[in-house]
Amino acid sequence: MLPSAFRRKDADIIEQDFTNRFRRKAISRHPNCPPSYDNTGWLFIMQHYRLPTRLLDWSESLLVATFFAVNEELDKPGALWALSPFSLNEDQFGKRCILEPDGDTLKPLIEHAYKKTSKGSPKIAAISSKEVDSRLMVQLSVFTIHGTQKPLETFDNHEKFLLKFEIPSESKKQLQQMLWDLGVRKSNIFPDLENLAKEMSEGEYNIA
């Protein structure tokens, strides 16, 4: 349970470089970029287009979360993690609520993603999200933001806010089919033309 930016050995070097370069180049490639001052909105869109960030993805939908848990490394067990955001924030900040990403409490965590001179914070917070892209809407996306490279499940009192359900590798294919039947499909979770075309061309009813 570690954000993608912190899984790299060069995390201290690349994070600020990635965020600032992405923000400069994205405006010519994406029609609905957040305003330049919206640092949290930019982090959300970076995360959903797979730039390594200090955010960790969660979903309010059990079905969406299961989709991601069973569609990677089919030969290995999967894991479905459940998080109590209120309990996490109470443990980390003494506040039993979902924290607003633009509030003063999270300012050090946000700024440190862009500025090496920022003090930062060694804490983890569950934050409310902004629907800055359709992907966040359809995936019912929420996030934790991390100011430490310590995995969430290694905290001494993680059992207060975190629960793990293991998915056997032999169950993944069956769960994939069940999700398909329920309409939980990649072309819906990633609603763009590329994934729609790929799903149609590779589907079982392809007669070309």
TORLUM-134715 format. One record per atom (N, C-alpha, C): x, z, y; residue in three letters. Coordinates in pm, whole numbers, plus 50000, padded with zeros to 5 digits. Example, Ala and Ser with C-alpha at 12.3 -4.5 7.8 and 13.67 -1.06 7.14 Angstrom:
513195078049431ala
512305078049550ala
513205078049670ala
512855070849775ser
513675071449894ser
512905078750003ser
This chain:
500845000049882met
500005000050000met
500895000050124met
501514988550145leu
502464987150255leu
502224973750324leu
502154973450456pro
501954960850527pro
503054950650498pro
502704937950509ser
503644927350471ser
504914927450554ser
504844931050682ala
506044931250765ala
507044941650717ala
506534952450657phe
507404963350615phe
507884961950471phe
507484951250404arg
507974948850268arg
509304941550270arg
509744937650387arg
510984930050401arg
512124939250442arg
513314935950394lys
514484944050428lys
514834942850576lys
514464931450637asp
514794929250777asp
513624932550870asp
512754941950827ala
511544944950902ala
511834949051045ala
512884956951067asp
513194961751201asp
513594950451294asp
514034939151238ile
514514928051319ile
513424917751345ile
512644914951241ile
511754903251248ile
510384905951310ile
509914918351308glu
508534920751347glu
508244916051490glu
509024920951586gln
508784917251725gln
509044902451750gln
510014896851679asp
510294882551694asp
509114874251645asp
508554877951530phe
507404870651476phe
506194871351569phe
505854883351612thr
504634884951692thr
504724877251824thr
505854877851888asn
505974871252018asn
506094856052005asn
506794851251904arg
506884836751885arg
505554830851842arg
504834837851756phe
503524833151711phe
502584831951830phe
502584841851916arg
501674841852030arg
501974830252126arg
503244826852139arg
503614815752227arg
503184802252169arg
503254800852038lys
503024787851975lys
501574785651929lys
500824796351910ala
499494795051851ala
498484788551945ala
498674789852075ile
497644785152169ile
497444769952164ile
498454762552118ser
498304748052106ser
497734744051970ser
497574753651880arg
497154750751744arg
495794756651706arg
495304765851788his
494064772851756his
493194773551881his
491944769251871pro
491114768051992pro
490594781352046pro
490594791751965asn
489974804252009asn
490944816052001asn
492104814252060cys
493084825152062cys
492614836452155cys
492984848852124pro
492654859952214pro
493354858252348pro
492894865152452pro
493604865052580pro
495014870552564pro
495894866652652ser
497304870552641ser
497514885652643ser
496634892852711tyr
496774907452724tyr
496234915052603tyr
495514908252514asp
494844914952403asp
495784916252283asp
496664925952288asn
497664927652182asn
497034930352045asn
495954938052040thr
495344941051911thr
494634928851855thr
493934921451941gly
493284909151895gly
494274899451836gly
495444898551897trp
496484889651845trp
496984894551710trp
497134907551692leu
497574912651562leu
496564909451453leu
495264910551484phe
494234907351386phe
494324892751341phe
494464883751436ile
494494869551401ile
495804865951331ile
496904872251369met
498174870151299met
498054874351153met
497474885851130gln
497334890950993gln
496494881550908gln
495404876450964his
494514868150883his
495034854050863his
496044850150937tyr
496684837350909tyr
498054839550844tyr
498224851450786arg
499314854750693arg
500694855950758arg
500724858850885leu
501994862750945leu
502264877250905leu
503474880750864pro
503764894750832pro
503564903650955pro
502694913650943thr
502414922951052thr
502414937250999thr
502214946651088arg
502114960751050arg
500684964851016arg
499804954951002leu
498424957650961leu
498284956150810leu
497384963950753leu
497014962550612leu
495524959350607leu
495174948850532asp
493794944150522asp
492954953250433asp
491714955850477trp
490704962350395trp
489404954750417trp
488434957250334ser
487124951050352ser
486034961550331ser
484974960250409glu
483814968950389glu
482964964350271glu
483304952750214ser
482564947250101ser
483334949649971ser
482694956249876leu
483314958349745leu
483564945149675leu
482654935549691leu
482814922549624leu
483994914849681leu
484154914949812val
485294907949874val
486604914549830val
486644927649831ala
487864934649789ala
488214931449644ala
487194930749558thr
487434927449418thr
487954913149403thr
487434903949485phe
487904890149482phe
489424889549498phe
489944896549596phe
491384896349619phe
492144903549508phe
491544913849451ala
492224921549347ala
492374913749217ala
491464904149190val
491494897249061val
492034882949071val
492444878649190asn
492904864849205asn
494404863749229asn
495134874049197glu
496594873749206glu
497194879149077glu
498314873049035glu
499074877748918glu
498144880848800glu
497574870048745leu
496574871648641leu
497114878248514leu
498424877848495asp
499004883848376asp
499354898648395asp
499014904148512lys
499334918148539lys
498054925648578lys
498014938748555pro
496854946548598pro
496674945648750pro
495434946348793gly
495134946448935gly
494734960448978gly
494554962049107ala
494144975149159ala
493144973249271ala
492134981449270leu
491144981949376leu
491284995649442leu
491624995649570trp
491855008149642trp
490665011249730trp
490245023749731ala
489175028349819ala
489775038249919ala
489445036250045leu
489995044450152leu
488875051350229leu
489045064050255ser
488155071250347ser
488815071050485ser
488385062050574pro
489055060850704pro
488935073450788pro
487795080450776phe
487615092650853phe
488615103450809phe
488775104750676ser
489705114750624ser
491155111250657ser
491495098150654leu
492845094050691leu
493155097650836leu
492245094350926asn
492495097051067asn
492475112051099asn
491675119351024glu
491685133851042glu
493035139551000glu
493575134450891asp
494875139050842asp
495995135150938asp
495965122850991gln
497055117751072gln
496955121651220gln
495715122351272phe
495555124451416phe
494635136251451phe
494065142651349gly
493145153651377gly
491825149051433gly
491475136251411lys
490235130651464lys
489455124151350lys
488285129551320arg
487475124351210arg
486555113351262arg
487135101751287cys
486405090351339cys
487245077851317cys
486635066151338ile
487395053651337ile
487995051951475ile
489275049751483leu
489955049051612leu
489835035051672leu
489635034651802glu
489545022051874glu
490955016351895glu
491175003751863pro
492544998251870pro
493124997752011pro
492264997452112asp
492774996752249asp
492855010352318asp
492605021052244gly
492645034352304gly
494065039652319gly
494205050152397asp
495515056052423asp
496165061752297asp
495345066452202thr
495885072452080thr
496765062752003thr
496345050151999leu
497065040151920leu
498045031752001leu
498135034252130lys
498985025952215lys
500435024952165lys
501075036052123pro
502455034852072pro
502565026151947pro
501575026951858leu
501595018751736leu
501455003951767leu
500595000651862ile
500364986751899ile
501564980951973ile
502044987952073glu
503124982752157glu
504404980452080glu
504644988851980his
505894987551905his
505944974951820his
504784968651798ala
504754955951725ala
505294944551810ala
505394946851941tyr
505824936252033tyr
507114939652110tyr
507384952452127lys
508504956552212lys
509444965852135lys
510684961852125lys
511664970252056lys
511954982952134lys
511734982652265thr
512024994252348thr
510915004652342thr
509775000952284ser
508665010252274ser
509005021452175ser
508545033352201lys
508875044952118lys
508285043951979lys
507075038451969gly
506445037451838gly
505865050651792gly
505365050851669ser
504775062851610ser
504875061751459ser
505255072651389pro
505405072151243pro
504115074551167pro
502975071951230lys
501685075051168lys
500965062551120lys
499865064751048ile
498995053951000ile
497575057051046ile
496885046851092ala
495535048851144ala
494575038451089ala
493345042651061ala
492245033451031ala
491585029751162ala
491495016651188ile
491035012351320ile
489835002851308ile
489035002651412ser
487934992851417ser
488534979251449ser
487874968651404ser
488434955251423ser
487584947151519ser
488184936751572lys
487484927251657lys
487324914251578lys
486154908351584glu
485934895751512glu
486464884151596glu
487794883051599val
488434872651680val
488514859451605val
488064859251479asp
488104847151399asp
487014848151292asp
486494836651248ser
485414836851149ser
485834843351018ser
487114842950986arg
487574849250862arg
487294864150863arg
487504870450976leu
487254884850985leu
485774887950966leu
484924879051015met
483484881151003met
483054880250857met
483404869450789val
482894867350653val
483534876850553val
484744881450581gln
485414890750489gln
485094905350519gln
484264907850621leu
483954921450664leu
485244929550679leu
486154923850756ser
487514929150763ser
487624941750850ser
488384950950799val
488814962750874val
490304964650841val
490964973450916phe
492414974350903phe
492914988650913phe
494084990650854thr
494915002050891thr
496144996550961thr
496635003951058ile
497855000051128ile
498915010551098ile
500125005851067his
501175014551013his
502375015051107his
502825027151131gly
504035028951211gly
505195034151129gly
505065033450998thr
506095038150906thr
506205028850787thr
507385028150729gln
507595020050610gln
507335028050483gln
506745039650495lys
506395047750380lys
505035043050327lys
504945038950198pro
503675034350142pro
502585045050150pro
501385040650174leu
500265049850195leu
500035058950076leu
500215053549955glu
499925061549835glu
501025071549802glu
502115071649879thr
503185081349854thr
503115093349947thr
502135093650037phe
501965105450121phe
501595117450033phe
502105129150067asp
501905141049985asp
500425144049961asp
499585141750060asn
498165145150050asn
497275132850045asn
497785122049985his
497035109549985his
495705110449909his
495605119849816glu
494365121049740glu
493175125149828glu
493435129649950lys
492355133250041lys
491635120950096lys
492345109650099phe
491735097950163phe
491875084950083phe
492535085449967leu
492815073049895leu
492505074649747leu
491865064349690leu
491505064449549leu
491795050749489leu
492365050549369lys
492765038049303lys
491955035749176lys
491455023249162phe
490795018949040phe
491615007548981phe
492095009248859glu
492924998948797glu
492044988748724glu
492424975948737ile
491714965048672ile
492614959048565ile
492274960048437pro
493124954348331pro
493274939248350pro
494434934148317ser
494704919848335ser
493724911348255ser
493314916048136glu
492414908148053glu
490984907548110glu
490694915648210ser
489354915548270ser
489274906448393ser
490384901448440lys
490384894148566lys
489584881148560lys
489744873548453lys
489024860948442lys
487514863148439lys
487084873048366gln
485654876048357gln
485104880148495gln
485854888248566leu
485434892548699leu
485414880748796leu
486354871648783gln
486354859648866gln
485064851748847gln
484654850148723gln
483434842648694gln
482214849848747gln
482184862948734met
481054870648786met
480954869448937met
482094869849005leu
482094868449150leu
481634854449191leu
482084844249118trp
481644830549144trp
480124829549135trp
479564835349029asp
478124834949009asp
477374842249120asp
478024852049181leu
477424859649291leu
477654853049426leu
478354841649425gly
478604834449549gly
479814839049627gly
480654847249564val
481884851949629val
482994842449589val
483254832549673arg
484174821649641arg
485164819649755arg
486284813649722lys
487334811949822lys
486854803649941lys
486034793449916ser
485564785050026ser
484624792350119ser
484054803650073asn
483224811850160asn
484024822650230asn
485014828050159ile
485854838550217ile
486844832650318ile
487294820350291phe
488144813050385phe
487364800450425phe
486454801550522pro
485504790750551pro
486094779550636pro
486954771650574asp
487494759950643asp
487354747750553asp
487584736050609leu
487364723650535leu
488354721950421leu
489584726650439glu
490594725150334glu
490184732450207glu
489734744850220asn
489344752450102asn
488034747250042asn
487124742250126leu
485904736250075leu
486224723849991leu
487064714950043ala
487424702849971ala
488164705949841ala
489074715749848lys
489844719349728lys
488934725049620lys
487994733349660glu
487094739349563glu
486204728749498glu
485744719249577met
484894708649524met
485664699449431met
486874695549469ser
487644686049389ser
488154692049260ser
488374705249259glu
488884711949139glu
487784718349057glu
486524717249101gly
485434724049034gly
485074717848900gly
484304725148821glu
483934720848687glu
483004708848688glu
482354705848803tyr
481434694648808tyr
482074682248869tyr
483394682348881asn
484094670648934asn
484004658948833asn
483444647548878ile
483294636148787ile
484124624048832ile
484994626248932ala
485794615148982ala
486814610848878ala
